[in-house]
Amino acid sequence: MCLAQVKFIGNEEEESPDALGDVAGIECTPGGLRVTDLFGNTTEVEAEIRSIDFVSSVVNVESRAAPPASQ
């Protein structure tokens, strides 16, 4: 079985090292996305789907949260 991976991308289109693996399902919610893994664990993320690569089973998402203010 080949499960998907969720990768987070930033404003500069670079992938973040943070990723969610063994993704069995993704649901859209009012606050973003609910990601469920193989073991039934769910993670809520404030993000939207940017692209889906079915060949490599990767879903790229971008954060909806505003960037932190500069100090």
N, C-alpha and C positions, 0 to 999 in steps of 0.2 A: 504494500500500500504506500502510495506517495502522497504525503500531506503537504499542505502549503506552508509558506513562511511569510510573515508580515515584516516588511522593512520600512523604517521611518526615513523620509528624505527631508532635507531642509530647504531653505529658500534658495540655496546655491545649487540645488539639484544633486547634492552629494548625499550618499547613503549614510545614515547614522550607524554606529556600531551596535546600538540597541535593536534587537529583533525579537519577534515572537515566533517560536517554532512549533512544529507538529500541530498546525492549525487545522481543525476539522470544520469550523464554520465561522462566518462573519455575519452579523446582523447590524443594520443601520438603526440607530436610536436617536432620539431628539438631541442628545448630548454628543453624539459622534458614532462610535462603533463598539459593538460588544463582540469580542473575539473569544471563541471557545476552542480549547485544545483537545487532544486525543483523550485525555483523562477526565474531561468534563469541567476543568477549571475555566472560569471566565475572567476576562480582563476588559475593563471599560477604558477606552481611550478617546480623548477629544481630538479626533482626526477625521479626515475624509479620504476616500480612496482616490488615488491619483492615477494608477495604472495597474493592470493585471497581466502577468506573463504566464499563460497557461502551459507553455513548454517547460519552463523552469519552476513552475508552481510558486511564484513570488507575487505578493500583493504589495505594491508600494503605496504608502499612505503619508499624508502631510498633516502636521498638527494644525488644529483650528485655534489653539491658544495664541494670544498675542505674545510677541517676543518680549523678553524681560527688558525693562527700562535701563538705559545706559546710566552708569554712575560716574 
